[in-house]
Structures are given as structure tokens and as C-alpha cells.
């Protein structure tokens, strides 16, 4: 979106245009050209605003369909992450033109990180639902019953079959235990993302008070840290996908 378009669609300027049209059509016709001249002047002056120029250069938020979260646990932390990101975006809006451009890489990385957080929470929700539907006590009872059957069976073939069933049940128990561990890791990752966004917000406040060279350097460092975190999350999610194969 260019400067003129942003300036032309500013609420105050649109109000001037509407008043000009209403006045010219309902009060006196000569008011219409006067009002249009005022509107055009306001648009041209607003388009020269350097802050508006920075807004025009900033990439718009990506329209991405986010996973639907119904789990209270994961919805709560993701809502907090979204709130932190909104604070980061609001701070960007206050940045003057030179700093606005310097902050763009950091903003893009934080948006990608938030998207990763939503995807991670969605996987955590799937695991949570799976564990809620499984019955660890029932599995253990089945293993105990098989132990009794094996102890009381003389036929070698029957014992072999029962032992294979027992091995399968033990694998299911271990799989459930591993998934429970991953739930804790997912929560820790999401908490880390939220804390990182709060750190980004603090860094942005520092950058707003710095000179252009320092601001660009600090912004690049923060963007690099966020990029590293995203890389770590991608590796974790690949491992998580493998662990979720049996769900």
C-alpha cells in the first residue's frame, strides 16, 4: 500500500471528504469544490509524513489459517503469546520511519514464531486428547493378567503368543509415558516463546531510544535469536511428529 492510498483512507481525511460531499449536495454547491480541495490538500500533506511512509513500507500481517484450539491449557498460553505479539506490533507502530525499516526483520521473525507456537499447541492438544482417552490402569491390568496366564500355561506356542501381546502392551505403556513427557516439553517451549516475545518488546523499547546504527544492529541481533529459536522449534516438531505416529 503506497503513501497516497494510506493518506486517502485515513479516518480524519475521509471525514473531510464526507462532509464536503454532504455540504456540497445538501447545503450549497460551491462548498463541494472547496471541500474537495481541502480533502486533496490533507491527503497530500499526510502522504509526506515520514511515519506514514514507514507504515507503507512495513509488510502486512500474514493471513494464515491458525489451528483451532479447544484445550483450556494450550488456549491460555497461546492467547498470552498472541497478546505479547500484539504489544510488539503496537510498539512498531510508534517507531519513526528510519527505525520502522530496521525493525521489520525482527517483526517478521516474531510473527513466524507465533505461527510456530500455534502449530505446536495444536499438536500438544492432539496428544492431550489421546492421553485423556487412554486408560493406563486398564493397560496395567491387562499386563498383570497376561503375566498370570503365562505363568499358568505349559504350551510353548501359547506362551509365545501371550508374550507378544504383553510386549505390545508394554510398548503402548511406554509410548503413553513418552507422550506425557512431550506434553511437558511443549508447555515449556510455549512458555519460552512467550518470554522471548516479552524480551523482544523490551528490546524494541530500547531500540526506539537508540541511534539508527545501534538500532539496526540490535534489531538484527534480536531477529537472529528469534530465527535460531524457530530452527530449534522446527527440529523439536520433527521429533514430535515422529513420536505422534502411533496416535
N, C-alpha and C positions, 0 to 999 in steps of 0.2 A: 504494500500500500504506500503511495507516494505522499509527499507533504501536502499537496493541494487537496487530495482526497481526504486526508485526516483533518485538515483545517476546515474543509467544507462541511464535514459531518460533525464538527464539534457542537455540543448541545446549545451553547450560547449563540453561535453563529446561525444554527438552524432556527433558533427562536427569532433572531433578527429577520431571517427570510420569511418566516410565517407571518410575523407582524407586518412586514412590508406588503405581502400578498393580501392579507385581510384588510389592511388600511387602504390600499390602492383600489380594491374591488368593492369595498363597502362604504368607505368614508369619502375619499376623493381620489380621482385617477392620478393626479400629479404626485401623490405620495408613493405610488408604485415604483417609478424610476428612481426616486430618491432613496427608497428603502433598498432597492436592488443595488444601487451604488454603495450604500453603507455595508450591505452584506458582502459585496465583492471586495471592498476595502478591508473588512475584517478578516476575510479569508486570506488575502494576500499578506497581511501583516502577521497572521497566525502561522502561515506557511514558512515565514522567515525565522520563526522561533527555533533556536538550536535544539531545545529539548524535544520539540515535535519532530525534528529531523532524526534525533536518536530513536524515537519511538518507531518512525517509519522504517529504520534500518533493522530493528530488532525482529528476530524470527517469531512468528505467531506460535502459540502453544499447539503442539501436535494433537490432532483429533484422533485419539486412539480409543477403541472399544476396550474398556477395562473389565477384567473378570468380576462377576457379581459375588460379593462376599456376604454370607449369611451367618457365619460363625461370629458370635459376640467377641471372642478372644481376638481373632485376627482383624475383625472390622474396627475394633477400638484402636489398635496400634496403627493400622493403615490410615484411619481418619486423622490421627495425630501427625502422621507423616505428611498427609495432604495439607494439613493446616500449616506445618512448617514450610512446605514448598510455597504456599500462598504468601506467607510472610516474606520469603525470599523474592518472589515476583513483585510484591508491593515495594520492597526496597529498591529493586531495579528501576521501577517507575520514577523514583525520586532522583535517579542518577542523571547528571548533566550529560550532554552529548558525547564528549570525549570518553568519559568513563563508561557510558552505556555500551559503547562498542567493545571496550576492553572486557566488560563483564559477560558478554554473550557466550563465550566458550564455557564459562562456569555455569551459566543458566542452562545451557543445553545439556551439560553433563548431569546436572541435578534433576532435570526432567526425565532423562533416561533412567536415572537411579530410582526415581519414584515409580516409573513403569515396571522396573525390575521388582520393586517391593510389592506391587500389586500381584504380579505373576507368582512371586514366592509365597505370598499369603494365600493365594488360590490353591497352590499345591499343599500347603500346610492344612488348609481346610479339608482337602480330599483325604489326607492322612488321618486327620482328626475324626472325620466321619467313619472311615474304615475301622479305626480302633474302637469307636463307640459301638459299632455293630458286632465286633468280635467279642468272644467271651473267654478270657484267659482261664477262668476257673473250670469251665467246661473242657477246654483243651487238656488241662492238667488231669482232670478226672478220667479223660479218655486214655491218657498215657498210663495212669495208675491201673486202670482196668486191663490194659494190654499187658502190663508187667505181670499181673496175676494170671492172665491166660497163658502167657509164655512159660511161666513157672510151672503151670499145671498141664502143659502139653508135652507129649512124648514124640509126636510125629515131626520129623525134621523139616519136611516141606511146609507144614502148617506153621511151625516156628519161624521159618524164613519169611513167610508172607506176613505174619504178625510183626516181625521185626522191621520189615519195610514200611508197614503202616506206622509203626512207632517212630521211625526215622523221619517220615513225612510230617508227623505231628510236631516233633521236636523242631523241625525246620520252620514250621509255621509259628511256633512259640518264639523262636529266635528272631524271625522276621518282624513279628509284632514288637519285640523288645527294641530292635534296631529302629523301627519307625517311631517308637516313643522317644528314642534319643534324638531323632531328626526333628521332631516337634520342638524340643528344647533348643536345638541349633537354629531352627527357623525363627523362633521368637527372639533369640539373641541377635541374629542378623538384622531383623526388622528394628529392634531397639538401637542397634548400631547405626542403621540408616537414619533414624530419627535424630539421634545425637549428632550425626555428621551434618545433617541439614541445619541444625541449630548452630553448629560451628560455621557453616557457610554463611549463615545470616550474620554472625558476629564478624566474620571476615569482611563481608560486604560493607558493614558499617565502618570498619577500619579503612577500607579502600576508598569510600566516599570522602574521607578526610585526607587522603594521600595525594601526592602529585601524580601526574599522568604516567611517568616512567615507573614509579613504585607501584601504582595501581595495576598497571599491565603485568608487571612481574608477579605480584601477589595473586592476581586473578588466574594467571597461568599455572601457578603452583597449586592453587585450590582445585582447578579443573583437572590437573594431573592426578591429584589424590583421589578425586571422585572417579576418574577413569580407572585407576588401579582398583578401587573398591568394586566397580562394576565388573572388572575382569575376575576378581575373586568370587563375586556372586555368580558369574556365569559358570565358573568351574564347580562351585558348590551345587548349582542347579543341575548340572550334568550328572553329578554323582547322585543327586536326589532322584532324578528321573530313572536312573538305573535301579535304585532301591525301591521305587514305586512300581516296578514292573509287575510284581505279584499282586498288586491291588486290583 
